[in-house]
Amino acid sequence: MSAARFLVVVLAALVLAPSALAGGGSYVFDGGTARDRVQVRAALEASSFDWNLVPATVTIHLRRGVQPSSSRGEIWLDTDLLAAGRFGWAVVQDEYAHQVDHFLFDHATRARLNGLLGGGDWCYSVAGLAHGQYGCERFASTLVWAYWPSADNSYRPGSAADESAAMAPAAFRSLMSQLVGAKQPAFSKPAFSKRK
């Protein structure tokens, strides 16, 4: 092998290795275009949460006009939202965060989190509550913000009452470390600037 060819192989390995090892989770796609799939991968890689903690392969259904949602092992995402680029990444992370709940939490953990995050009910066993009153939604939104504190994150809290502000990010990451063994990311400073 020539030195030039060897260098190309080494550089390719260095460029490609982070995406294979960065904790993007185990999932397969159903539908969507190559561009849609790139957006999903980029959304999950933007988060410092280790999606590989979910012990299952998740099927991500990509459809135009579908309401983003999640059930055990299944995620549905709207391709129109994915076309918005980084703006839609928080929703991708939110739906994958529900997989953390589906696969890693038991009743006691959900009850504990519901109390800590200020939920009125964990996840839709009580009808008629607002979205932000369900603990599972507060959990998913808080995970998205705690592990992707970016100005590009559409879940960036505007007030302490927002779902994603249910717990301070550092406290939430510490709690997730205790609950599921999530590693603590090293944020030297917030990755966002003040709103204008």
CYANA upper distance limits for C-alpha pairs under 8 A (distance plus 0.5 A):
  1 MET  CA      5 ARG  CA      6.93
  1 MET  CA      6 PHE  CA      6.88
  2 SER  CA      6 PHE  CA      6.62
  3 ALA  CA      7 LEU  CA      6.58
  4 ALA  CA      8 VAL  CA      6.80
  5 ARG  CA      9 VAL  CA      6.79
  6 PHE  CA     10 VAL  CA      6.68
  7 LEU  CA     11 LEU  CA      6.54
  8 VAL  CA     12 ALA  CA      6.53
  9 VAL  CA     13 ALA  CA      6.67
 10 VAL  CA     14 LEU  CA      6.75
 11 LEU  CA     15 VAL  CA      6.68
 12 ALA  CA     16 LEU  CA      6.48
 13 ALA  CA     17 ALA  CA      6.10
 14 LEU  CA     18 PRO  CA      7.75
 16 LEU  CA     20 ALA  CA      7.21
 17 ALA  CA     21 LEU  CA      6.61
 18 PRO  CA     22 ALA  CA      5.86
 19 SER  CA     23 GLY  CA      8.48
 19 SER  CA     24 GLY  CA      7.93
 19 SER  CA     45 GLU  CA      7.88
 20 ALA  CA     24 GLY  CA      8.11
 22 ALA  CA     45 GLU  CA      7.23
 22 ALA  CA     50 ASP  CA      8.16
 23 GLY  CA     45 GLU  CA      7.72
 23 GLY  CA     49 PHE  CA      7.88
 23 GLY  CA     50 ASP  CA      5.19
 23 GLY  CA     51 TRP  CA      5.95
 23 GLY  CA     52 ASN  CA      5.85
 24 GLY  CA     41 ARG  CA      7.57
 24 GLY  CA     44 LEU  CA      6.09
 24 GLY  CA     45 GLU  CA      6.08
 24 GLY  CA     50 ASP  CA      7.32
 24 GLY  CA     51 TRP  CA      5.95
 24 GLY  CA     52 ASN  CA      6.91
 25 GLY  CA     44 LEU  CA      8.35
 25 GLY  CA     50 ASP  CA      7.71
 25 GLY  CA     51 TRP  CA      4.81
 25 GLY  CA     52 ASN  CA      4.69
 25 GLY  CA     53 LEU  CA      7.98
 25 GLY  CA     54 VAL  CA      7.57
 25 GLY  CA     57 THR  CA      8.41
 26 SER  CA     51 TRP  CA      8.19
 26 SER  CA     52 ASN  CA      6.88
 26 SER  CA     54 VAL  CA      8.35
 26 SER  CA     56 ALA  CA      7.22
 26 SER  CA     57 THR  CA      5.30
 26 SER  CA     58 VAL  CA      6.84
 27 TYR  CA     57 THR  CA      5.27
 27 TYR  CA     58 VAL  CA      4.91
 27 TYR  CA     59 THR  CA      6.12
 27 TYR  CA     60 ILE  CA      7.28
 28 VAL  CA     57 THR  CA      7.50
 28 VAL  CA     58 VAL  CA      6.80
 28 VAL  CA     59 THR  CA      5.49
 28 VAL  CA     60 ILE  CA      6.61
 29 PHE  CA     37 ARG  CA      8.06
 29 PHE  CA     59 THR  CA      6.28
 29 PHE  CA     60 ILE  CA      5.38
 29 PHE  CA     61 HIS  CA      6.52
 29 PHE  CA     62 LEU  CA      7.77
 30 ASP  CA     59 THR  CA      7.25
 30 ASP  CA     60 ILE  CA      6.47
 30 ASP  CA     61 HIS  CA      5.14
 30 ASP  CA     62 LEU  CA      6.66
 31 GLY  CA     61 HIS  CA      6.56
 31 GLY  CA     62 LEU  CA      5.61
 31 GLY  CA     63 ARG  CA      7.22
 32 GLY  CA     36 ASP  CA      6.18
 32 GLY  CA     37 ARG  CA      7.22
 32 GLY  CA     61 HIS  CA      8.17
 32 GLY  CA     62 LEU  CA      5.36
 32 GLY  CA     63 ARG  CA      6.98
 32 GLY  CA     79 THR  CA      7.47
 33 THR  CA     37 ARG  CA      6.86
 34 ALA  CA     38 VAL  CA      6.74
 35 ARG  CA     39 GLN  CA      6.89
 36 ASP  CA     40 VAL  CA      6.98
 36 ASP  CA     62 LEU  CA      8.17
 36 ASP  CA     79 THR  CA      6.94
 36 ASP  CA     82 LEU  CA      6.50
 36 ASP  CA     83 ALA  CA      7.58
 37 ARG  CA     41 ARG  CA      6.75
 38 VAL  CA     42 ALA  CA      6.52
 39 GLN  CA     43 ALA  CA      6.51
 39 GLN  CA     82 LEU  CA      6.70
 39 GLN  CA     83 ALA  CA      8.49
 39 GLN  CA     85 GLY  CA      7.05
 39 GLN  CA     86 ARG  CA      8.34
 39 GLN  CA     89 TRP  CA      7.96
 40 VAL  CA     44 LEU  CA      6.85
 40 VAL  CA     82 LEU  CA      7.98
 40 VAL  CA     89 TRP  CA      7.71
 40 VAL  CA     92 VAL  CA      7.00
 41 ARG  CA     45 GLU  CA      6.61
 42 ALA  CA     46 ALA  CA      6.52
 42 ALA  CA     89 TRP  CA      8.28
 43 ALA  CA     47 SER  CA      7.50
 43 ALA  CA     86 ARG  CA      7.73
 43 ALA  CA     89 TRP  CA      5.07
 43 ALA  CA     90 ALA  CA      7.67
 43 ALA  CA     92 VAL  CA      6.89
 43 ALA  CA     93 GLN  CA      7.12
 44 LEU  CA     51 TRP  CA      8.20
 44 LEU  CA     89 TRP  CA      8.09
 44 LEU  CA     92 VAL  CA      7.70
 44 LEU  CA     93 GLN  CA      6.53
 46 ALA  CA    148 TRP  CA      7.18
 47 SER  CA     93 GLN  CA      8.11
 47 SER  CA    144 VAL  CA      7.93
 47 SER  CA    147 TYR  CA      5.87
 47 SER  CA    148 TRP  CA      5.36
 48 SER  CA    147 TYR  CA      5.61
 48 SER  CA    148 TRP  CA      6.95
 48 SER  CA    185 PRO  CA      6.82
 49 PHE  CA    147 TYR  CA      6.14
 49 PHE  CA    182 ALA  CA      7.48
 49 PHE  CA    183 LYS  CA      8.13
 49 PHE  CA    185 PRO  CA      8.48
 50 ASP  CA    182 ALA  CA      7.01
 50 ASP  CA    183 LYS  CA      7.93
 51 TRP  CA     96 TYR  CA      8.31
 53 LEU  CA    100 VAL  CA      8.16
 53 LEU  CA    180 VAL  CA      8.07
 53 LEU  CA    182 ALA  CA      8.07
 54 VAL  CA     99 GLN  CA      7.26
 54 VAL  CA    100 VAL  CA      6.27
 54 VAL  CA    103 PHE  CA      6.85
 54 VAL  CA    104 LEU  CA      7.50
 55 PRO  CA    103 PHE  CA      7.48
 56 ALA  CA     73 GLY  CA      7.59
 56 ALA  CA    103 PHE  CA      8.41
 57 THR  CA     73 GLY  CA      7.39
 58 VAL  CA     73 GLY  CA      5.08
 58 VAL  CA     74 GLU  CA      6.12
 58 VAL  CA     75 ILE  CA      7.78
 59 THR  CA     73 GLY  CA      6.68
 59 THR  CA     74 GLU  CA      5.44
 59 THR  CA     75 ILE  CA      6.76
 60 ILE  CA     74 GLU  CA      6.50
 60 ILE  CA     75 ILE  CA      5.22
 60 ILE  CA     76 TRP  CA      6.41
 60 ILE  CA     77 LEU  CA      7.80
 61 HIS  CA     74 GLU  CA      7.94
 61 HIS  CA     75 ILE  CA      6.46
 61 HIS  CA     76 TRP  CA      5.21
 61 HIS  CA     77 LEU  CA      6.72
 62 LEU  CA     76 TRP  CA      6.58
 62 LEU  CA     77 LEU  CA      5.64
 62 LEU  CA     78 ASP  CA      6.61
 62 LEU  CA     79 THR  CA      6.45
 63 ARG  CA     76 TRP  CA      7.82
 63 ARG  CA     77 LEU  CA      6.82
 63 ARG  CA     78 ASP  CA      5.79
 63 ARG  CA     79 THR  CA      6.07
 64 ARG  CA     78 ASP  CA      5.56
 64 ARG  CA     79 THR  CA      5.39
 64 ARG  CA     80 ASP  CA      6.47
 65 GLY  CA     78 ASP  CA      5.91
 65 GLY  CA     79 THR  CA      7.67
 65 GLY  CA     80 ASP  CA      7.35
 66 VAL  CA     76 TRP  CA      7.51
 66 VAL  CA     77 LEU  CA      6.95
 66 VAL  CA     78 ASP  CA      5.54
 67 GLN  CA     76 TRP  CA      7.69
 67 GLN  CA     77 LEU  CA      7.36
 67 GLN  CA     78 ASP  CA      6.96
 68 PRO  CA     75 ILE  CA      7.98
 68 PRO  CA     76 TRP  CA      5.72
 68 PRO  CA     77 LEU  CA      5.15
 68 PRO  CA     78 ASP  CA      6.60
 68 PRO  CA     91 VAL  CA      8.04
 68 PRO  CA     95 GLU  CA      7.84
 69 SER  CA     75 ILE  CA      6.39
 69 SER  CA     76 TRP  CA      5.78
 69 SER  CA     77 LEU  CA      7.47
 69 SER  CA     95 GLU  CA      6.69
 70 SER  CA     74 GLU  CA      6.20
 70 SER  CA     75 ILE  CA      4.92
 70 SER  CA     76 TRP  CA      6.78
 70 SER  CA     95 GLU  CA      6.08
 70 SER  CA     96 TYR  CA      8.07
 70 SER  CA     98 HIS  CA      6.97
 70 SER  CA     99 GLN  CA      7.88
 71 SER  CA     75 ILE  CA      6.98
 71 SER  CA     98 HIS  CA      8.10
 71 SER  CA     99 GLN  CA      7.89
 71 SER  CA    102 HIS  CA      7.95
 72 ARG  CA     99 GLN  CA      6.75
 72 ARG  CA    102 HIS  CA      5.94
 72 ARG  CA    103 PHE  CA      7.75
 73 GLY  CA     99 GLN  CA      7.26
 73 GLY  CA    102 HIS  CA      8.48
 75 ILE  CA     95 GLU  CA      6.90
 75 ILE  CA     96 TYR  CA      7.75
 77 LEU  CA     81 LEU  CA      8.21
 77 LEU  CA     82 LEU  CA      8.36
 77 LEU  CA     92 VAL  CA      7.76
 78 ASP  CA     82 LEU  CA      7.13
 79 THR  CA     83 ALA  CA      6.71
 80 ASP  CA     84 ALA  CA      7.42
 81 LEU  CA     85 GLY  CA      8.11
 81 LEU  CA     87 PHE  CA      8.50
 81 LEU  CA     88 GLY  CA      5.98
 82 LEU  CA     88 GLY  CA      6.05
 82 LEU  CA     89 TRP  CA      7.96
 83 ALA  CA     88 GLY  CA      8.38
 84 ALA  CA     88 GLY  CA      6.45
 85 GLY  CA     89 TRP  CA      7.51
 86 ARG  CA     90 ALA  CA      8.41
 86 ARG  CA    152 ASP  CA      7.00
 86 ARG  CA    153 ASN  CA      8.05
 87 PHE  CA    152 ASP  CA      7.07
 87 PHE  CA    153 ASN  CA      7.22
 87 PHE  CA    154 SER  CA      6.35
 88 GLY  CA     92 VAL  CA      7.26
 88 GLY  CA    154 SER  CA      7.96
 89 TRP  CA     93 GLN  CA      6.84
 89 TRP  CA    153 ASN  CA      7.85
 89 TRP  CA    154 SER  CA      8.47
 90 ALA  CA     94 ASP  CA      6.47
 90 ALA  CA    144 VAL  CA      6.78
 90 ALA  CA    153 ASN  CA      6.49
 90 ALA  CA    154 SER  CA      6.62
 90 ALA  CA    155 TYR  CA      6.80
 91 VAL  CA     95 GLU  CA      6.73
 92 VAL  CA     96 TYR  CA      6.90
 93 GLN  CA     97 ALA  CA      6.48
 93 GLN  CA    144 VAL  CA      6.52
 94 ASP  CA     98 HIS  CA      7.11
 94 ASP  CA    140 ALA  CA      5.64
 94 ASP  CA    141 SER  CA      6.50
 94 ASP  CA    143 LEU  CA      8.12
 94 ASP  CA    144 VAL  CA      6.53
 95 GLU  CA     99 GLN  CA      7.57
 95 GLU  CA    140 ALA  CA      7.92
 96 TYR  CA    100 VAL  CA      7.48
 97 ALA  CA    101 ASP  CA      7.34
 97 ALA  CA    139 PHE  CA      8.47
 97 ALA  CA    140 ALA  CA      5.63
 97 ALA  CA    143 LEU  CA      7.44
 97 ALA  CA    144 VAL  CA      8.07
 98 HIS  CA    102 HIS  CA      6.68
 98 HIS  CA    136 CYS  CA      7.79
 98 HIS  CA    140 ALA  CA      6.59
 99 GLN  CA    103 PHE  CA      6.47
 99 GLN  CA    104 LEU  CA      8.49
100 VAL  CA    104 LEU  CA      5.97
100 VAL  CA    105 PHE  CA      7.73
101 ASP  CA    105 PHE  CA      5.64
101 ASP  CA    110 ARG  CA      8.44
101 ASP  CA    136 CYS  CA      8.06
104 LEU  CA    180 VAL  CA      7.60
105 PHE  CA    109 THR  CA      6.11
105 PHE  CA    110 ARG  CA      6.79
106 ASP  CA    110 ARG  CA      6.76
107 HIS  CA    111 ALA  CA      6.65
108 ALA  CA    112 ARG  CA      6.66
109 THR  CA    113 LEU  CA      6.61
110 ARG  CA    114 ASN  CA      6.41
110 ARG  CA    122 TRP  CA      7.20
110 ARG  CA    136 CYS  CA      8.50
111 ALA  CA    115 GLY  CA      6.88
111 ALA  CA    122 TRP  CA      7.66
112 ARG  CA    116 LEU  CA      6.79
113 LEU  CA    117 LEU  CA      6.33
113 LEU  CA    135 GLY  CA      7.64
113 LEU  CA    139 PHE  CA      8.02
114 ASN  CA    118 GLY  CA      6.41
114 ASN  CA    119 GLY  CA      5.41
114 ASN  CA    120 GLY  CA      7.89
114 ASN  CA    121 ASP  CA      7.47
114 ASN  CA    122 TRP  CA      6.28
114 ASN  CA    134 TYR  CA      8.44
114 ASN  CA    135 GLY  CA      5.25
114 ASN  CA    136 CYS  CA      7.96
115 GLY  CA    119 GLY  CA      6.79
116 LEU  CA    167 MET  CA      8.28
117 LEU  CA    135 GLY  CA      6.98
117 LEU  CA    138 ARG  CA      7.02
117 LEU  CA    139 PHE  CA      7.49
117 LEU  CA    166 ALA  CA      5.61
117 LEU  CA    167 MET  CA      6.84
118 GLY  CA    133 GLN  CA      8.08
118 GLY  CA    135 GLY  CA      7.35
118 GLY  CA    166 ALA  CA      7.43
119 GLY  CA    132 GLY  CA      8.08
119 GLY  CA    133 GLN  CA      5.52
119 GLY  CA    134 TYR  CA      5.54
119 GLY  CA    135 GLY  CA      4.61
119 GLY  CA    136 CYS  CA      8.40
119 GLY  CA    138 ARG  CA      7.56
120 GLY  CA    129 LEU  CA      8.37
120 GLY  CA    133 GLN  CA      5.75
120 GLY  CA    134 TYR  CA      6.33
120 GLY  CA    135 GLY  CA      7.25
121 ASP  CA    125 SER  CA      7.43
121 ASP  CA    126 VAL  CA      6.91
121 ASP  CA    133 GLN  CA      7.38
121 ASP  CA    134 TYR  CA      5.62
121 ASP  CA    135 GLY  CA      6.42
122 TRP  CA    134 TYR  CA      5.73
122 TRP  CA    135 GLY  CA      4.83
122 TRP  CA    136 CYS  CA      5.86
123 CYS  CA    134 TYR  CA      5.99
123 CYS  CA    135 GLY  CA      6.80
123 CYS  CA    136 CYS  CA      5.82
123 CYS  CA    137 GLU  CA      7.98
124 TYR  CA    134 TYR  CA      7.26
129 LEU  CA    133 GLN  CA      6.47
129 LEU  CA    134 TYR  CA      7.67
130 ALA  CA    134 TYR  CA      7.81
131 HIS  CA    137 GLU  CA      7.28
132 GLY  CA    137 GLU  CA      6.73
132 GLY  CA    138 ARG  CA      6.53
132 GLY  CA    162 ASP  CA      8.22
132 GLY  CA    163 GLU  CA      6.10
133 GLN  CA    137 GLU  CA      8.21
133 GLN  CA    138 ARG  CA      7.93
134 TYR  CA    138 ARG  CA      6.92
135 GLY  CA    139 PHE  CA      6.44
136 CYS  CA    140 ALA  CA      6.71
137 GLU  CA    141 SER  CA      6.59
137 GLU  CA    163 GLU  CA      7.86
138 ARG  CA    142 THR  CA      6.43
138 ARG  CA    163 GLU  CA      5.38
138 ARG  CA    164 SER  CA      6.82
138 ARG  CA    166 ALA  CA      6.89
139 PHE  CA    143 LEU  CA      6.61
139 PHE  CA    164 SER  CA      8.31
139 PHE  CA    166 ALA  CA      8.32
140 ALA  CA    144 VAL  CA      6.80
140 ALA  CA    164 SER  CA      8.41
141 SER  CA    145 TRP  CA      6.96
141 SER  CA    155 TYR  CA      7.35
141 SER  CA    163 GLU  CA      6.42
141 SER  CA    164 SER  CA      5.03
142 THR  CA    146 ALA  CA      6.40
142 THR  CA    163 GLU  CA      7.10
142 THR  CA    164 SER  CA      4.49
142 THR  CA    165 ALA  CA      6.65
142 THR  CA    166 ALA  CA      6.77
142 THR  CA    167 MET  CA      7.41
142 THR  CA    169 PRO  CA      7.94
142 THR  CA    172 PHE  CA      8.15
143 LEU  CA    147 TYR  CA      6.54
143 LEU  CA    164 SER  CA      7.98
143 LEU  CA    172 PHE  CA      8.03
143 LEU  CA    173 ARG  CA      8.48
144 VAL  CA    148 TRP  CA      6.44
144 VAL  CA    155 TYR  CA      7.68
144 VAL  CA    164 SER  CA      7.88
145 TRP  CA    149 PRO  CA      5.84
145 TRP  CA    150 SER  CA      8.48
145 TRP  CA    153 ASN  CA      7.74
145 TRP  CA    155 TYR  CA      6.73
145 TRP  CA    156 ARG  CA      6.67
145 TRP  CA    157 PRO  CA      8.46
145 TRP  CA    164 SER  CA      6.49
145 TRP  CA    165 ALA  CA      8.46
145 TRP  CA    169 PRO  CA      7.62
146 ALA  CA    168 ALA  CA      8.18
146 ALA  CA    169 PRO  CA      4.81
146 ALA  CA    170 ALA  CA      7.58
146 ALA  CA    172 PHE  CA      7.35
146 ALA  CA    173 ARG  CA      7.14
147 TYR  CA    169 PRO  CA      8.15
147 TYR  CA    173 ARG  CA      8.10
147 TYR  CA    185 PRO  CA      8.26
148 TRP  CA    153 ASN  CA      7.44
149 PRO  CA    153 ASN  CA      7.36
149 PRO  CA    156 ARG  CA      7.79
149 PRO  CA    190 PRO  CA      7.10
149 PRO  CA    191 ALA  CA      6.30
149 PRO  CA    192 PHE  CA      7.36
150 SER  CA    156 ARG  CA      8.07
150 SER  CA    190 PRO  CA      8.08
150 SER  CA    191 ALA  CA      5.50
150 SER  CA    192 PHE  CA      5.54
151 ALA  CA    156 ARG  CA      7.72
151 ALA  CA    191 ALA  CA      7.41
151 ALA  CA    192 PHE  CA      5.09
151 ALA  CA    193 SER  CA      7.21
155 TYR  CA    164 SER  CA      6.85
156 ARG  CA    164 SER  CA      7.46
157 PRO  CA    162 ASP  CA      6.13
157 PRO  CA    163 GLU  CA      8.07
157 PRO  CA    164 SER  CA      6.31
157 PRO  CA    165 ALA  CA      6.33
158 GLY  CA    162 ASP  CA      7.23
159 SER  CA    165 ALA  CA      7.83
160 ALA  CA    165 ALA  CA      5.97
160 ALA  CA    166 ALA  CA      7.82
161 ALA  CA    165 ALA  CA      7.09
161 ALA  CA    166 ALA  CA      7.79
162 ASP  CA    166 ALA  CA      7.41
165 ALA  CA    169 PRO  CA      8.42
167 MET  CA    171 ALA  CA      7.22
167 MET  CA    172 PHE  CA      6.46
168 ALA  CA    172 PHE  CA      6.58
169 PRO  CA    173 ARG  CA      6.59
170 ALA  CA    174 SER  CA      6.68
171 ALA  CA    175 LEU  CA      6.68
172 PHE  CA    176 MET  CA      6.67
173 ARG  CA    177 SER  CA      6.65
173 ARG  CA    182 ALA  CA      8.09
173 ARG  CA    184 GLN  CA      6.89
174 SER  CA    178 GLN  CA      6.96
174 SER  CA    184 GLN  CA      7.54
175 LEU  CA    179 LEU  CA      6.63
176 MET  CA    180 VAL  CA      6.21
176 MET  CA    181 GLY  CA      7.13
176 MET  CA    182 ALA  CA      6.19
177 SER  CA    181 GLY  CA      4.86
177 SER  CA    182 ALA  CA      4.83
177 SER  CA    183 LYS  CA      6.42
177 SER  CA    184 GLN  CA      7.35
178 GLN  CA    182 ALA  CA      8.09
187 PHE  CA    191 ALA  CA      8.41
